[in-house]
Amino acid sequence: MAPKGKTRILVGTRKGTYVIEGDARRKSWKIGPVAHAGYDIFHVVADPRHPGDLYAAVNSGFWGPAVHRSRNYGKTWKEVATPLTPSGKDRKPMFNDADPTTPVPRPLNNVWHLEPGLASQPGTVWLGGDPHLLFRSDDQGKSWNPIPAINEHPDRKNWGPGAGGACLHTILLDPRDPKRLYIGMSAVGTFRTEDAGSSWTPVNKGVMAPFLPNKYPETGQCVHHVAMDAANPDTFYRQDHGGMYVSHDRMNRWTRIGKPLGDDFGFSVTAPPGAPGKAYFVRLDGRARVTGEGHFQVEEWDDDRQTWKKLLSPKAFPGHYGVQREGIASDDRDPAGIYVGTTTGQLFLSPNAGKSWQLLPYQFPGIHSVSVSNL
């Protein structure tokens, strides 16, 4: 049974940030507050260590990238420090790949992902950006420290961008060990650190890169999104350009699970705490980049049974929908709530782990990201 309390859906769109508040049963929803009108919001996330705190990755073709924080669930926002901005006292030099002895500033093109630290790290926030950049703040975003082992990696000259840019879009923290975390970059792959970012190991074994001559390189895969199984932090579910995968050993090896679905291309995956051992993917047509069955569909993977299940009938929500890498999220309630935003501004939600679905009756701008704040 779902616990009492409200749920907030945090939506980042092409034209601003939306906070949507639901009742205890997740059946009635209220739109608002709305912020950042006209800005590209790549990610909005709640900080569970500080109730009311939200962070937003705010991007503009005119003003560049910025990090904003709200202390009151999105009613008001204030810009905090952004890495590598001229006015930031935290600005530190990086190094030219061609001349590693000469420090030069490397511009931050976009802010892609913000990840609050563990409960034992009350001030820590991680930030991933373009081009393939990782930063850490230990004062809630007032200043940022670059992670040289990624930002100055000796192989980065060989790292290519994905279609969405050279983005570091996924940051996952091991809840048992503050020194262990994982990142995903397009089109580079996944990496793991065991020493809080001082060194990194590529962990892509078994993942195909169908667009490269060497189909199984150490790096060069275009990972789209990765989710950690909340019941078993050694297990991960991965949506890649080359298919859907699972790892049961901290990403040491990946096994492709999406082949039975046919075209197992897509961008998004989530693994709810309320549905341990299960992952939810939105499969897309690999060429058109929209749902390929003529209607909205979410696929459920049962890792214990090694089986797939389609959650919606062909008559439900006809049309072709695009979903981006941060476009699916789940809450921590039981039964699990699943939330999916589309590139055409629809927000679908299920309050019962996919048994039933509804379309929120509101037309959003194109949705970049969906996340959840539980109260």
C-alpha positions as CSV (number, residue, x, y, z in Angstrom):
1,M,0.0,0.0,0.0
2,A,1.3,3.4,-0.9
3,P,2.3,5.5,2.1
4,K,0.5,8.7,3.0
5,G,1.9,12.0,1.7
6,K,2.2,14.1,-1.4
7,T,4.2,13.5,-4.5
8,R,5.8,16.2,-6.6
9,I,6.7,15.6,-10.2
10,L,9.5,17.8,-11.4
11,V,9.5,18.5,-15.2
12,G,12.2,20.1,-17.2
13,T,11.0,21.3,-20.6
14,R,12.2,23.3,-23.7
15,K,10.5,26.4,-22.2
16,G,10.8,26.2,-18.5
17,T,10.4,24.2,-15.2
18,Y,7.1,22.8,-14.0
19,V,6.4,21.4,-10.5
20,I,3.3,19.2,-10.3
21,E,1.9,18.3,-6.9
22,G,-0.2,15.2,-6.4
23,D,-2.4,14.0,-3.6
24,A,-1.6,11.0,-1.4
25,R,-3.3,8.6,-3.8
26,R,-1.6,10.1,-6.8
27,K,-4.9,10.6,-8.7
28,S,-5.4,14.3,-8.4
29,W,-2.7,16.7,-9.7
30,K,-2.1,20.4,-9.5
31,I,0.2,22.3,-12.0
32,G,2.5,24.9,-10.5
33,P,4.7,26.6,-9.7
34,V,6.2,27.3,-13.2
35,A,9.6,28.9,-13.6
36,H,12.5,29.7,-16.1
37,A,10.2,30.7,-18.9
38,G,11.8,30.3,-22.3
39,Y,14.9,28.4,-21.0
40,D,16.0,24.9,-21.8
41,I,15.8,22.9,-18.6
42,F,17.7,19.7,-19.1
43,H,17.2,18.4,-15.6
44,V,15.4,19.2,-12.3
45,V,16.0,17.2,-9.2
46,A,15.0,17.3,-5.5
47,D,17.6,17.1,-2.7
48,P,16.1,14.6,-0.2
49,R,18.6,15.7,2.4
50,H,17.2,19.2,2.5
51,P,13.3,19.1,2.1
52,G,12.2,21.9,-0.2
53,D,15.5,22.1,-2.0
54,L,15.5,21.7,-5.8
55,Y,18.3,22.1,-8.4
56,A,17.8,22.9,-12.0
57,A,20.1,22.6,-15.0
58,V,19.2,25.8,-16.9
59,N,20.5,26.3,-20.4
60,S,20.2,29.2,-22.9
61,G,21.6,29.7,-26.4
62,F,22.0,33.4,-25.5
63,W,23.1,33.4,-21.8
64,G,24.8,30.0,-21.6
65,P,24.4,27.3,-18.9
66,A,23.6,28.0,-15.2
67,V,22.7,26.1,-12.1
68,H,19.6,27.4,-10.2
69,R,18.4,26.3,-6.7
70,S,15.0,26.7,-5.0
71,R,14.6,26.4,-1.2
72,N,10.8,26.2,-1.3
73,Y,9.8,23.5,-3.8
74,G,10.1,25.7,-6.8
75,K,8.2,28.8,-5.7
76,T,11.3,30.9,-6.1
77,W,14.7,30.2,-7.7
78,K,18.1,31.8,-7.4
79,E,21.2,31.2,-9.5
80,V,24.1,29.6,-7.7
81,A,27.6,29.2,-8.9
82,T,28.1,27.5,-12.3
83,P,31.5,25.9,-13.2
84,L,33.8,27.7,-15.6
85,T,31.9,31.0,-15.7
86,P,34.0,34.1,-15.8
87,S,32.5,35.6,-12.6
88,G,32.8,32.4,-10.5
89,K,35.5,32.4,-7.9
90,D,35.6,28.6,-8.4
91,R,36.9,28.9,-11.9
92,K,39.9,26.7,-12.3
93,P,42.0,26.1,-15.4
94,M,41.8,22.9,-17.4
95,F,44.4,21.8,-19.9
96,N,44.7,21.8,-23.6
97,D,44.7,18.2,-25.0
98,A,47.3,19.2,-27.6
99,D,49.6,20.9,-25.1
100,P,49.1,19.5,-21.6
101,T,51.5,21.9,-20.0
102,T,49.4,25.0,-20.9
103,P,46.3,25.6,-18.8
104,V,43.3,27.0,-20.7
105,P,39.6,27.3,-19.7
106,R,37.4,24.7,-21.3
107,P,33.9,26.1,-21.9
108,L,30.9,24.5,-20.4
109,N,28.4,24.3,-23.2
110,N,25.4,22.8,-21.3
111,V,24.6,21.5,-17.9
112,W,23.1,18.1,-18.3
113,H,22.6,16.4,-14.9
114,L,22.7,17.3,-11.2
115,E,23.0,14.6,-8.6
116,P,22.7,15.3,-4.8
117,G,25.2,13.4,-2.7
118,L,24.4,10.7,-0.1
119,A,22.9,11.4,3.3
120,S,26.3,11.3,4.8
121,Q,27.4,14.1,2.5
122,P,24.9,16.9,3.3
123,G,26.6,19.6,1.1
124,T,27.7,17.4,-1.9
125,V,26.2,17.8,-5.3
126,W,27.6,16.3,-8.6
127,L,27.3,18.0,-12.0
128,G,27.7,16.5,-15.4
129,G,28.1,18.7,-18.5
130,D,29.1,19.1,-22.1
131,P,31.8,18.6,-23.3
132,H,32.3,15.4,-21.2
133,L,32.9,17.3,-17.9
134,L,32.3,16.3,-14.3
135,F,32.3,18.6,-11.2
136,R,31.7,18.3,-7.5
137,S,30.4,20.8,-5.0
138,D,30.7,20.3,-1.3
139,D,28.8,23.5,-0.3
140,Q,25.4,23.0,-2.0
141,G,26.5,24.6,-5.3
142,K,28.2,27.7,-4.0
143,S,31.4,26.6,-5.6
144,W,32.5,23.7,-7.9
145,N,35.7,21.6,-8.2
146,P,36.5,19.9,-11.5
147,I,37.3,16.2,-11.5
148,P,40.6,16.0,-13.4
149,A,40.6,12.3,-13.9
150,I,37.6,12.8,-16.3
151,N,38.0,16.4,-17.4
152,E,41.7,15.9,-18.3
153,H,41.5,12.2,-19.2
154,P,44.4,11.2,-21.5
155,D,41.9,9.5,-23.9
156,R,39.4,12.3,-24.1
157,K,40.8,13.5,-27.5
158,N,39.3,10.2,-28.8
159,W,35.9,10.7,-27.2
160,G,33.2,11.6,-29.7
161,P,29.9,13.3,-29.1
162,G,26.5,11.6,-29.5
163,A,23.7,13.3,-31.6
164,G,22.8,15.3,-28.5
165,G,26.4,16.5,-27.9
166,A,29.4,15.5,-25.8
167,C,27.2,15.1,-22.7
168,L,28.0,13.6,-19.3
169,H,24.4,12.8,-18.6
170,T,24.3,10.0,-16.0
171,I,25.7,10.0,-12.4
172,L,24.9,7.2,-10.0
173,L,26.0,6.9,-6.4
174,D,26.4,3.6,-4.5
175,P,24.4,4.1,-1.3
176,R,26.8,1.8,0.6
177,D,30.0,3.5,-0.3
178,P,30.5,7.2,-0.8
179,K,33.7,6.6,-2.8
180,R,32.0,4.5,-5.4
181,L,30.1,6.1,-8.2
182,Y,29.3,5.6,-11.9
183,I,29.0,8.0,-14.9
184,G,27.7,7.7,-18.4
185,M,28.8,9.8,-21.4
186,S,27.7,10.0,-25.0
187,A,29.3,8.6,-27.1
188,V,31.9,7.2,-24.7
189,G,30.3,4.7,-22.4
190,T,30.1,4.1,-18.7
191,F,32.9,4.5,-16.1
192,R,33.2,3.5,-12.4
193,T,35.4,5.0,-9.7
194,E,36.2,3.4,-6.3
195,D,38.1,6.4,-4.9
196,A,35.6,9.3,-5.2
197,G,36.7,10.3,-8.6
198,S,40.5,10.2,-8.4
199,S,40.7,7.4,-11.0
200,W,38.1,5.8,-13.3
201,T,37.7,2.4,-15.0
202,P,35.7,2.0,-18.2
203,V,33.0,-0.6,-17.7
204,N,31.4,-1.4,-21.0
205,K,32.3,-5.1,-21.6
206,G,29.6,-6.8,-23.6
207,V,27.9,-3.7,-24.9
208,M,27.9,-3.4,-28.7
209,A,28.7,-0.3,-30.6
210,P,27.0,-1.1,-33.9
211,F,28.2,2.1,-35.6
212,L,32.0,1.3,-35.1
213,P,34.3,-1.1,-37.0
214,N,35.2,-2.7,-33.7
215,K,31.7,-3.7,-32.4
216,Y,32.8,-4.3,-28.8
217,P,35.4,-1.6,-27.9
218,E,36.6,-0.7,-24.4
219,T,35.0,2.7,-24.9
220,G,33.0,4.4,-27.7
221,Q,29.6,3.0,-26.9
222,C,26.7,5.6,-27.0
223,V,25.1,4.9,-23.6
224,H,21.8,6.8,-23.4
225,H,20.7,6.2,-19.8
226,V,21.4,3.8,-16.8
227,A,19.4,3.0,-13.8
228,M,20.5,1.3,-10.6
229,D,18.3,-1.4,-9.0
230,A,17.3,0.1,-5.6
231,A,17.1,-3.4,-4.0
232,N,20.5,-4.5,-5.3
233,P,23.0,-1.7,-5.9
234,D,25.3,-4.1,-7.8
235,T,22.6,-4.5,-10.5
236,F,22.1,-1.9,-13.3
237,Y,19.8,-1.6,-16.3
238,R,21.2,0.2,-19.4
239,Q,19.5,1.7,-22.4
240,D,22.2,2.0,-25.1
241,H,22.2,3.0,-28.7
242,G,23.0,-0.7,-29.3
243,G,20.2,-2.1,-27.2
244,M,19.0,-2.8,-23.7
245,Y,21.3,-4.4,-21.2
246,V,21.6,-5.6,-17.5
247,S,24.7,-6.0,-15.3
248,H,24.8,-7.9,-12.0
249,D,28.4,-7.1,-11.0
250,R,28.8,-3.4,-10.8
251,M,29.0,-3.0,-14.5
252,N,32.0,-5.3,-14.9
253,R,30.0,-7.1,-17.6
254,W,26.8,-6.4,-19.5
255,T,24.3,-8.8,-21.0
256,R,21.9,-7.8,-23.7
257,I,18.3,-8.4,-22.8
258,G,16.4,-6.4,-25.4
259,K,16.8,-8.7,-28.5
260,P,13.4,-10.5,-27.9
261,L,11.7,-7.1,-28.4
262,G,13.1,-6.6,-31.9
263,D,14.4,-3.1,-32.3
264,D,15.5,-2.4,-28.7
265,F,16.7,1.2,-29.3
266,G,15.6,3.9,-26.9
267,F,16.8,6.6,-24.5
268,S,15.2,6.0,-21.1
269,V,15.0,3.5,-18.3
270,T,14.0,3.6,-14.6
271,A,14.1,1.0,-11.8
272,P,11.6,1.9,-8.9
273,P,12.4,1.0,-5.3
274,G,8.8,-0.2,-5.0
275,A,9.3,-2.8,-7.8
276,P,12.6,-4.5,-6.9
277,G,14.1,-6.5,-9.7
278,K,12.2,-4.8,-12.4
279,A,13.1,-2.1,-14.9
280,Y,10.9,0.0,-17.2
281,F,12.0,1.1,-20.7
282,V,10.3,3.2,-23.4
283,R,11.3,1.4,-26.6
284,L,11.6,3.6,-29.8
285,D,12.0,3.0,-33.5
286,G,15.7,3.3,-34.0
287,R,15.4,5.3,-37.2
288,A,12.4,7.6,-36.4
289,R,13.2,8.0,-32.7
290,V,9.5,7.7,-31.8
291,T,7.4,4.8,-30.3
292,G,7.3,2.3,-33.1
293,E,4.0,0.5,-32.5
294,G,1.7,3.4,-33.3
295,H,0.8,4.1,-29.6
296,F,2.4,4.9,-26.3
297,Q,4.1,1.8,-24.8
298,V,6.3,1.0,-21.7
299,E,8.1,-2.3,-21.5
300,E,8.6,-4.0,-18.1
301,W,11.7,-6.2,-17.6
302,D,11.5,-8.8,-14.8
303,D,15.1,-9.6,-14.0
304,D,14.3,-12.6,-11.8
305,R,12.1,-14.3,-14.4
306,Q,14.1,-12.9,-17.4
307,T,10.9,-11.9,-19.1
308,W,9.4,-8.9,-20.8
309,K,5.8,-7.5,-20.5
310,K,4.0,-4.9,-22.5
311,L,2.1,-2.6,-20.2
312,L,-0.4,-0.9,-22.5
313,S,-2.9,-2.2,-25.1
314,P,-2.5,-1.0,-28.7
315,K,-5.7,1.0,-28.3
316,A,-4.3,3.1,-25.5
317,F,-2.9,6.5,-26.4
318,P,-2.5,6.1,-30.2
319,G,0.3,8.1,-31.9
320,H,4.0,8.4,-32.2
321,Y,5.8,9.7,-29.1
322,G,9.5,10.6,-28.5
323,V,11.0,10.2,-25.0
324,Q,14.5,11.6,-24.1
325,R,17.0,10.1,-21.7
326,E,15.8,11.8,-18.6
327,G,12.2,11.4,-19.7
328,I,11.2,8.5,-17.4
329,A,11.2,8.5,-13.6
330,S,9.7,6.5,-10.7
331,D,8.9,7.3,-7.1
332,D,9.8,5.3,-4.0
333,R,6.3,4.3,-3.0
334,D,4.7,0.8,-3.0
335,P,3.1,0.3,-5.5
336,A,5.6,2.2,-7.6
337,G,4.6,5.3,-9.5
338,I,6.0,5.6,-13.0
339,Y,6.1,8.9,-14.9
340,V,7.0,9.4,-18.6
341,G,7.3,12.8,-20.4
342,T,7.4,13.1,-24.2
343,T,9.1,15.4,-26.6
344,T,5.7,16.6,-27.7
345,G,4.7,17.7,-24.2
346,Q,2.5,14.8,-22.9
347,L,3.0,13.5,-19.3
348,F,1.9,9.9,-18.8
349,L,1.7,8.4,-15.3
350,S,0.9,5.1,-13.6
351,P,0.3,5.0,-9.8
352,N,0.5,1.2,-9.6
353,A,3.7,0.0,-11.4
354,G,2.2,0.1,-14.8
355,K,-1.1,-1.7,-14.3
356,S,-3.1,1.4,-15.3
357,W,-2.1,4.6,-17.0
358,Q,-3.4,8.1,-17.3
359,L,-2.5,11.1,-19.4
360,L,-2.2,14.3,-17.3
361,P,-4.6,16.8,-18.9
362,Y,-2.1,19.5,-19.6
363,Q,-0.1,20.4,-22.6
364,F,3.6,21.0,-21.7
365,P,6.4,22.2,-23.9
366,G,8.6,19.4,-25.2
367,I,9.8,17.6,-22.1
368,H,13.5,17.0,-21.5
369,S,13.4,15.4,-18.0
370,V,11.1,14.0,-15.4
371,S,12.0,13.3,-11.7
372,V,10.1,12.8,-8.5
373,S,10.2,14.4,-5.0
374,N,8.5,12.3,-2.4
375,L,7.2,13.8,0.8
